[in-house]
């Protein structure tokens, strides 16, 4: 993806976009021998996982999507924000999740489930466009498959982390606070 976003966009939602790739000098990245040579950004693995889980949570919940994204509820970004948190901010649009087993992912099963989500979401993204509205995503005929895959991955990662998969997704400000490095 060349157009990029982070967990939030500026504008009516009043959220931050400080990690958009255009502004993130780490996107050019350095390569790590510890993670199979794929580029790294400046986020520690636990922050990657938290942001990824946030995206999976939002992508996996059709009721949330209707009540938040379609309704324009502030504080949660939009569908495009979640898509970018899933793929661009994690490099999963360029590298298989399996490369991150032992760092971001606990095991191969988590990685396989996340890769399935990435492929389905990217298929929709490429058809609706990089800055599509929530309605364009939700109305796409392949979106239900992406949601089902996201739900499977979300449940697996949440349970692995000892969290309930059935709580409402966190607002992006809370995700930022939870992943802040002091």
N, C-alpha and C positions, 0 to 999 in steps of 0.2 A: 504494500500500500504506500502510495506516496503522500496522499493527504493524510494528516494525522491529527490525533486528538488524545486526550488523557481521560481520566475518570470523569471529567466534567468539562463543560464548555462555558465560556463567559456569555453574558447576555441575560435573557429574561430569567434564567434559573439562578443567577447570582452565584454560580459556583466557579471554582478555580480551574485553570487549564495550564498550570505551570510546567507540566511535563509533556506538552505537545512536542512531537519529534522535531518540528521545525525550530523549536526553541531549546531542544535538549541536545547539547553538544555530545552527549554520550552515545547518541544514536549511531554515529560513525563507529563508535565502540572499539574497545580493544578486545583481543581474543584471549580466551582462557584455555589452557591445556587441561585444567581440572574439569571442564564441562565440554569436552570434545571439540574444542576450538571455536565454538560459536561465539559471536560477539556478546559482550556483557554491557549492561547499562550500569548506572550508578546506584541501583536499588539492591539492597541486600535480599537474599532469597525469601526471607519471611515477609518482606514488603511485597515482593512479586506475588507470592502466594495469596496474601490478603487482598490485593487488588484483583487478582485473577478470580478468587472466590467471590468477591463482590460482583464482578461481571457475570460469572456463572449464575449467581443467585438471582440477579435481575433478569438474565436471559431465560431462566428456567421457570419463571412465575408468570403465567398468562394473566392472572388477575392483577398482579402488580403492574404489568405492562399496560393494561386497560386503564386502571385507576390512576396511574402515575404518568406514564409517558404520553398516552393519548390525551389525558386530561391536562397535561402541562404542569403537573405538580412540581413546584420548585424544590431544589435540594438533592435531586437524584439524577440529574443529567437526563440524557435521552438515549434512545436505542443506539445511535451512533457512538456515543460515549462508551457504552458497555461493550460494543463491538471492538472499539479501539483498545480498551483495557484488556480484552481477551486476546487480541492478536498482535497489535502493533507494540504496545508497551511491554509485552512479554517476549517478543521476537517469534512467537509461535506462528506467525505468517511466513516465516522463513526457515524455521528449524523445527524438527519434530519434538514433541514433548518428551519423548524417551531420553533425549540428551540431558534433560533436567532431573531424571530420576536420581534420588539421593541428595538433591538440593531443594528444588521447588516441589517435586513430587516424591511421595514416600515410596511408591512402587510402580511397576510397569502398568498395573491395572489403572491407576489414576491417570497415567500418561496416555494410555490408549483411549480412555473415556474423553479426556480433554482434546486429544487430536480429532476425535469424531465430531466434537462440537465445532472446533475450528474449521474443519472442512465444510460442514453444513452452513455455518454462519458466513464463511467466505463466499460460498456459492450464492447466497442471497445478496450479500454485499456487492458482489460484482455485477449482479443484475439490477439492483435498485440504485446503485451509485453510492459514492463515499459519504455524502452528506444528506442522505435520504431522510425523510420524515419517519417518525415512528409508525405512522399508518402504512407507509410503503413497505416497511419490514413486516409488520403484522399481517398485511394483506397478501404478502407473497405466498404462493402455493407451497413452497418448501419451508416456510417458517415453522409450521408445527413440528417438522422433523428436527429442526435446530433446537426448538424448545424442549422436545423430549430428550435429545442428547444432552442438552445443558442440564436438565433435571437429573439425569443419571450421574453425570459428573459432579454436580453440586452436592447431591446426597452423599456420594462416596467421599469427597473431600471434607465435607462438614462432619460426617461421622468419624472419619480418620482424625479430625482435630478435636473431637469431643464436643461438637456443637450440634444443636438441633437444626436440621435442614428446613424446618417448617416455620421458622420465625420470619418476620417481614425483613426484606433487605434493608441494610443500614443506609442512612443518608450519607452522601459523599463527604460531608464535613466530618462525620464520625469516623469514616474510613480513614480520612487524612489524619485525624487525631490518633487513631489506633496504630497508624503506621509511621507516626512522626519519630524522628531520631533526634534525641536531645543532646 
